[in-house]
Amino acid sequence: MKPLPRIAWILGYAGLIPFAFLTFLIAMGKTFTFSAELPLVWWQATYAAIILSFLGAVSWGVALGMQELLSNTDRIRLFSYSVIPSILAWLALLLPVKFSLFVLAGLVLFAYMADALLLFPKIGSQYAVLRMHLTAAVVILLSFSAIITV
């Protein structure tokens, strides 16, 4: 298994900061005066949707970058799957926010499982380990935010 560059680990874990910070603020019942009409739980949900779009884009990038090494079937699967997380995340944002957070947590887990089948075997790196850590943290933080949301 190829090691990931240190920067990938740093940036991956740094991506948890908004999730953790927003979960903390939600738990403390905080709001921001400049966005009273948009509660922090919606900030959390939209950030999760953006991250899901990013996760799908990784499959697009691998399919594009490894065109010569992948079979036509594998390329089609990766390209086709790559758009699913962003579409489902967008649809999740149309739900009531408490339910949306639970759905987004499920989608993050779904994205990990899909990548375990479609992507991780193709790239053979520690990316799967990093994603497992990040997925667990995000699912916990989103679920906790949903539970404490009134």
N, C-alpha and C positions, 0 to 999 in steps of 0.2 A: 504494500500500500504506500503510495507516494505521500510524503508529508505536505501539508499546506504551508504556504508562506506565512510567516508570523503576522504580516499585515492583514491577512484574511481572518485570523483568529481575533486580532484586535478590533477590526471593523465589525466582525460578526457580533462579538460581545458588546461593542459600543451600540449596536442597533437595539440592544435590550434597554438602554437607558430611557428612551421615551416611554416604553411600556412600564418600566418600574416607577418612573417619576410620576406618570399619569395615574397609575394604580395607587400610589401613595397619596397624591392629591385628592383622588376620588374618595379614598378611605378617610381622609381628614375632613371631607365635606367642603373642600375649597372650590372657589370659582374665580374666574378672572373677570374683572369689571368690563374690559373691552369686548368680552364675548359672552355676556349674560344670556343671550338668546341661543348660544351653542354650548351646551354643557360639556364638561371634560370627558364624559363617557363617549361623546361623539368624536372628540379628538382621538380618543383611544381606538374607536372603531375605524375611523378613516386611516389612521396610521397602520392598523392591521391590514386593511384592504390594500394599501400601498405596498406593504411588505409581501403580501400574497402575489401581487402583480410582479414584484421583483423575483419571487421564487419561480414563477412560471417562466420568466424571461431567462432564467439560468438554463432551462431545458432548450429554449430557442437558441441561446448562444452556443451550447454544446452541439446541437444539431448542425448549426451553421459552421462552427469551427472544426468539427470532426467529420465533415462531409465525406472525405475520401476513406475514412476508417470505418464508417458505419454502413450497415446494409440499408437499402432503400426502405425496407420495412421499419427499421429502427429510426431512421430520419423522419419518416412520416409520423410515427408514434410520438417522437419528441416534439416535433413542430405542432402537431395536433394538440397534444396535452398542454403545451406551453401557454395557450390562451385560456384554458379552462379556469385556473385560479383567479385571474382578474375578472372574468365574467361572473363567476360565482360570488366573489367578494363584492362586486358592484351590486349584485342582487341582494346580498346580505345587508347592505347599507340601506335598502328600502324597507327593512323590517323595523319594528320598534326596537329601540337601542338595547334594552336588556337582552332580548332574544338575539339581536344582531351580534352581540359580543359572544354569546354561546355558539352561534353558528360560525362566526369567524374563528373561534378557538378550534372547532371541529374541522374547519377548512385547513387550518395550519397543520393539524394532525393528518388530514387527508393528503395534503401536499407532500408531507414527509413520506407517507406510505407509498404514494405514487412514485416519488423519486427513488425510493428503495427498490421498486420494481423496474422502473424505466431508465433512471439516470445513474445512480450510484455504481451499478455493475459496469457501466461504460467508461467511467472516469477513474475508477480505482484509486481514489485518494482519501485522505482523512476528512474530506468534505462531509461524508456521511456522519462522522463522529461529531463534528461541529454542529451540523444540522440537528442531530439528536439532542444535544445540549440546548440549543436555541429553541427548538420545538417544545421541549419540556417546559422551559421557562416561560415562553409566550403563552402556551396553553394554560398554565397555572395562573399567570397574571391576568389574562383575559377572562378566565372563568371566575377568578376572585372579584374582578371589577364588576362582572355581571351579577354575581351573588349579592354584593353590597349595594348595588344600584337599586334605588327605590322605584 
